[in-house]
Amino acid sequence: MPSSSQHPPAAEAAGGTLYIVATPIGNLDDITVRALQVLKTVDSIASEDTRCTGRLLAHHQIKTPLISYHEHNERRRTPQLLARLEEGQALALVSDAGTPTLSDPGFILVREAAAAGITIRPIPGPSAAIAALSVSGLPTDAFIFLGFPPRKPRRLEQHLQSLRNEPRTLIWYESPRRLKNLLSALRHVLGDRPAVVGREMTKRYEEFLRGSLSQLITRLDARDDIKGEITLLVAGSPPSTDISRETLRAAIRQALADNPQPASTLARELAARFHLPRGQVYDLILDEKNS
């Protein structure tokens, strides 16, 4: 079990150390005492957005100097920060919200600092992915964090196809503008699985939507727009039924003979029965009808 011994603030900010500091994902009071001590006593703070971090520091009456460090300048800025660390300075790295380097800038700095033998210490705290997972009701014993999904349709299709048989709970961050498109793509490729949308977590309009992918799409279609930070969780692949293509075709032929119905309706029913992506079943139904 980790030691519970306390270190004085000065010891936390010993020179020549890079601190990876998790910051609130919404509520500015969701920050650890240790994180506040480090932010107060380091020589400077490398920040993804100095305006955002400035509000956090002002809220907690911290006046440590800020250095801009984001995806557009990290390659140029990294050598400058490394030089400070090698001179013996203490530096904290923070992102806009949550834990740095997780879909945020910082990986390059951490990699280069590690290669240079600089001490790197995590100051754990908020993470949108973990916060959403903890209240999702989906399996938490094994999960995979996938960051932001590809934007281009073909790359998104390839990305999702690679996850069809992934049994772990799937977690993405996504823009509210692209959320419905992602949900539709997931339903087509992975089938109509249980899912959870976490929106604006820890903020005033915090919301969690639970249901199948189809149910979530229906609920969101009824809204004029979707706003806020989004974390999406989708159940992993269910245990394989090892159904052969011919067995599935036989089930389709039997269903069509017993109760002729629209291909989309039958695809939904058979996909749920055999735990298969609805798009795959739908294509076979059309093939059977045409033949």
C-alpha positions as CSV (number, residue, x, y, z in Angstrom):
1,M,0.0,0.0,0.0
2,P,1.4,3.4,-0.8
3,S,3.0,5.4,2.0
4,S,0.7,8.0,3.6
5,S,3.7,10.1,4.8
6,Q,3.3,13.8,4.1
7,H,5.9,16.0,2.6
8,P,6.1,19.8,3.2
9,P,5.4,22.0,0.2
10,A,9.1,22.8,-0.3
11,A,10.0,19.2,-0.5
12,E,7.3,18.6,-3.1
13,A,8.9,21.3,-5.3
14,A,12.5,20.2,-5.1
15,G,14.6,21.5,-8.0
16,G,15.1,19.6,-11.3
17,T,11.8,17.9,-11.1
18,L,8.9,17.8,-13.6
19,Y,5.5,17.4,-12.0
20,I,2.5,16.1,-14.0
21,V,-0.4,17.8,-12.2
22,A,-4.0,16.8,-12.7
23,T,-6.4,19.7,-12.5
24,P,-10.2,19.9,-12.3
25,I,-12.4,18.8,-15.2
26,G,-15.0,21.4,-14.2
27,N,-15.5,22.3,-10.6
28,L,-12.5,24.3,-9.6
29,D,-12.5,22.8,-6.1
30,D,-11.9,19.3,-7.4
31,I,-8.1,19.5,-6.8
32,T,-5.9,17.8,-4.3
33,V,-4.1,19.6,-1.4
34,R,-0.8,18.2,-2.8
35,A,-1.5,19.6,-6.3
36,L,-2.1,23.0,-4.8
37,Q,1.1,22.8,-2.8
38,V,3.1,21.9,-5.9
39,L,1.5,24.6,-8.0
40,K,2.3,27.2,-5.4
41,T,6.0,26.2,-4.9
42,V,7.3,25.2,-8.4
43,D,9.3,27.8,-10.3
44,S,6.8,27.9,-13.2
45,I,3.8,26.1,-14.7
46,A,3.7,24.9,-18.3
47,S,0.0,25.3,-19.3
48,E,-2.0,24.2,-22.3
49,D,-4.2,27.3,-22.0
50,T,-2.8,30.1,-19.8
51,R,-6.2,31.8,-19.6
52,C,-7.9,28.6,-18.3
53,T,-5.1,27.8,-15.9
54,G,-5.0,31.5,-14.8
55,R,-8.6,31.2,-13.6
56,L,-7.8,28.1,-11.6
57,L,-4.8,29.8,-10.0
58,A,-6.7,32.9,-9.2
59,H,-9.5,30.9,-7.6
60,H,-6.9,29.3,-5.2
61,Q,-4.8,32.5,-4.9
62,I,-1.7,31.1,-6.6
63,K,0.7,33.5,-8.4
64,T,3.2,31.1,-9.9
65,P,4.4,32.2,-13.4
66,L,2.8,30.5,-16.4
67,I,4.4,29.3,-19.6
68,S,2.3,28.5,-22.7
69,Y,2.7,24.9,-23.8
70,H,0.2,23.5,-26.3
71,E,0.0,21.3,-29.4
72,H,1.1,24.0,-31.7
73,N,4.3,25.0,-29.9
74,E,5.3,21.9,-27.9
75,R,8.1,20.9,-30.2
76,R,9.6,24.3,-30.1
77,R,9.0,24.9,-26.4
78,T,10.1,21.4,-25.1
79,P,13.9,22.2,-25.4
80,Q,13.3,25.4,-23.5
81,L,11.5,23.6,-20.7
82,L,14.2,20.9,-20.6
83,A,16.9,23.5,-20.2
84,R,15.1,24.9,-17.2
85,L,14.8,21.5,-15.6
86,E,18.4,20.7,-16.3
87,E,19.3,23.9,-14.5
88,G,17.6,22.6,-11.4
89,Q,14.2,24.3,-11.7
90,A,11.0,22.7,-10.6
91,L,8.3,22.7,-13.3
92,A,4.6,21.7,-13.2
93,L,2.8,20.6,-16.4
94,V,-1.0,21.1,-16.5
95,S,-3.6,20.7,-19.3
96,D,-6.9,22.6,-19.6
97,A,-8.6,20.0,-17.5
98,G,-7.9,16.5,-16.1
99,T,-4.6,14.6,-16.3
100,P,-1.9,15.9,-18.7
101,T,-0.7,13.8,-21.6
102,L,-4.1,12.0,-21.9
103,S,-5.3,13.4,-25.3
104,D,-3.5,16.6,-24.3
105,P,0.0,18.0,-24.9
106,G,2.8,16.7,-22.7
107,F,3.9,13.3,-24.1
108,I,6.9,14.8,-25.9
109,L,8.1,16.7,-22.8
110,V,7.7,13.7,-20.6
111,R,9.5,11.4,-23.1
112,E,12.4,13.8,-23.5
113,A,12.7,14.5,-19.7
114,A,12.8,10.8,-19.0
115,A,15.5,10.3,-21.6
116,A,17.5,13.1,-20.0
117,G,17.3,11.5,-16.6
118,I,15.1,14.2,-15.1
119,T,12.9,13.2,-12.1
120,I,9.2,13.1,-13.1
121,R,6.5,12.9,-10.5
122,P,2.8,12.3,-11.0
123,I,0.4,14.4,-8.9
124,P,-2.8,12.4,-9.5
125,G,-6.3,13.7,-9.5
126,P,-9.2,14.2,-11.9
127,S,-9.6,12.3,-15.2
128,A,-12.8,12.6,-17.3
129,A,-12.4,9.0,-18.5
130,I,-12.1,7.5,-15.1
131,A,-14.8,9.8,-13.6
132,A,-17.3,8.7,-16.3
133,L,-16.4,5.1,-16.0
134,S,-16.9,5.1,-12.3
135,V,-20.6,6.0,-12.7
136,S,-21.3,4.4,-16.1
137,G,-22.7,1.1,-14.9
138,L,-20.5,-0.6,-17.5
139,P,-17.8,-3.2,-16.6
140,T,-14.8,-1.4,-14.9
141,D,-12.5,-4.4,-14.4
142,A,-11.0,-3.9,-17.9
143,F,-11.3,-0.9,-20.2
144,I,-9.5,0.8,-23.0
145,F,-9.1,4.6,-23.4
146,L,-9.1,5.6,-27.1
147,G,-8.8,9.4,-26.9
148,F,-10.6,11.3,-29.7
149,P,-11.8,9.1,-32.7
150,P,-10.7,9.9,-36.2
151,R,-12.7,12.6,-38.0
152,K,-12.6,11.3,-41.5
153,P,-15.3,8.7,-42.3
154,R,-12.9,6.1,-43.8
155,R,-10.4,6.3,-41.0
156,L,-13.3,6.2,-38.4
157,E,-14.6,3.1,-40.1
158,Q,-11.2,1.4,-39.9
159,H,-10.8,2.5,-36.3
160,L,-14.1,1.0,-35.3
161,Q,-13.7,-2.2,-37.3
162,S,-10.4,-2.8,-35.4
163,L,-12.5,-2.8,-32.1
164,R,-15.3,-5.1,-33.2
165,N,-14.0,-8.0,-31.0
166,E,-12.5,-5.9,-28.2
167,P,-14.1,-7.2,-25.0
168,R,-13.1,-4.3,-22.7
169,T,-15.2,-1.3,-22.1
170,L,-14.4,1.4,-24.8
171,I,-13.9,5.0,-23.8
172,W,-13.6,8.1,-26.1
173,Y,-13.6,11.8,-25.8
174,E,-15.6,13.5,-28.6
175,S,-16.8,16.9,-29.7
176,P,-20.6,17.6,-29.2
177,R,-20.8,18.5,-32.9
178,R,-19.6,15.0,-33.9
179,L,-21.2,12.9,-31.2
180,K,-24.3,11.8,-33.2
181,N,-22.2,10.8,-36.1
182,L,-20.0,8.7,-33.9
183,L,-22.9,7.0,-32.3
184,S,-24.4,6.1,-35.7
185,A,-21.0,4.7,-36.9
186,L,-20.7,2.7,-33.7
187,R,-24.1,1.2,-34.0
188,H,-23.4,0.3,-37.7
189,V,-20.0,-1.3,-37.0
190,L,-20.3,-2.7,-33.5
191,G,-24.0,-3.4,-33.2
192,D,-26.6,-1.9,-30.8
193,R,-24.6,-2.1,-27.6
194,P,-25.1,-0.5,-24.2
195,A,-23.5,2.9,-24.0
196,V,-23.2,6.0,-21.7
197,V,-22.7,9.6,-22.6
198,G,-21.2,11.8,-19.9
199,R,-21.7,15.5,-20.5
200,E,-20.3,18.5,-18.6
201,M,-19.1,16.4,-15.7
202,T,-18.7,18.2,-12.4
203,K,-20.2,21.3,-13.9
204,R,-23.6,23.0,-13.4
205,Y,-25.3,21.1,-16.3
206,E,-23.7,17.7,-15.6
207,E,-25.6,14.9,-17.3
208,F,-25.4,11.2,-17.9
209,L,-27.4,9.5,-20.7
210,R,-27.6,5.7,-20.5
211,G,-29.1,3.2,-22.9
212,S,-28.4,1.3,-26.2
213,L,-26.7,3.2,-29.0
214,S,-30.0,3.4,-30.8
215,Q,-31.8,4.8,-27.7
216,L,-29.1,7.5,-27.3
217,I,-29.3,8.5,-30.9
218,T,-33.1,8.9,-30.6
219,R,-32.8,11.0,-27.4
220,L,-30.1,13.2,-28.9
221,D,-32.0,13.6,-32.2
222,A,-34.8,15.2,-30.2
223,R,-32.5,18.0,-29.1
224,D,-31.8,21.2,-31.0
225,D,-28.1,21.0,-30.1
226,I,-25.6,19.3,-27.9
227,K,-23.2,21.3,-25.8
228,G,-20.3,20.7,-23.5
229,E,-17.4,18.3,-22.9
230,I,-18.3,14.8,-23.9
231,T,-17.0,11.4,-22.7
232,L,-18.5,8.4,-24.4
233,L,-18.4,4.8,-23.1
234,V,-19.5,1.7,-25.0
235,A,-19.7,-1.9,-23.7
236,G,-17.1,-4.2,-25.1
237,S,-17.8,-7.1,-27.4
238,P,-20.0,-9.7,-25.9
239,P,-18.8,-13.3,-25.7
240,S,-18.6,-14.8,-29.2
241,T,-21.4,-17.1,-30.2
242,D,-19.1,-18.5,-32.9
243,I,-22.0,-18.4,-35.4
244,S,-21.0,-19.3,-38.9
245,R,-22.1,-17.3,-42.0
246,E,-24.2,-20.2,-43.2
247,T,-26.0,-20.5,-39.8
248,L,-26.8,-16.8,-39.9
249,R,-28.0,-17.1,-43.5
250,A,-30.2,-20.0,-42.5
251,A,-31.7,-17.9,-39.6
252,I,-32.4,-15.1,-42.1
253,R,-34.1,-17.3,-44.6
254,Q,-36.3,-18.9,-41.8
255,A,-37.2,-15.5,-40.4
256,L,-38.1,-14.1,-43.9
257,A,-40.3,-17.2,-44.5
258,D,-42.0,-17.0,-41.1
259,N,-42.6,-13.3,-40.9
260,P,-41.7,-11.1,-43.9
261,Q,-40.6,-7.7,-42.5
262,P,-38.4,-4.8,-43.4
263,A,-34.7,-5.6,-43.6
264,S,-33.9,-3.0,-41.0
265,T,-36.3,-4.5,-38.5
266,L,-35.1,-8.0,-39.1
267,A,-31.4,-6.9,-38.9
268,R,-32.0,-5.3,-35.5
269,E,-33.6,-8.5,-34.1
270,L,-31.0,-10.9,-35.5
271,A,-28.1,-8.6,-34.5
272,A,-29.4,-8.6,-30.9
273,R,-30.0,-12.4,-30.9
274,F,-26.5,-13.3,-32.2
275,H,-24.6,-10.4,-30.8
276,L,-23.5,-9.2,-34.2
277,P,-23.1,-5.7,-35.8
278,R,-26.4,-4.7,-37.3
279,G,-24.8,-3.5,-40.5
280,Q,-23.2,-6.9,-41.1
281,V,-26.6,-8.7,-40.6
282,Y,-28.4,-6.1,-42.8
283,D,-26.0,-6.7,-45.7
284,L,-26.7,-10.5,-45.6
285,I,-30.4,-9.9,-45.4
286,L,-30.3,-7.8,-48.6
287,D,-28.2,-10.4,-50.2
288,E,-30.7,-13.1,-49.3
289,K,-33.6,-11.0,-50.6
290,N,-31.9,-10.3,-53.9
291,S,-31.1,-13.9,-54.4
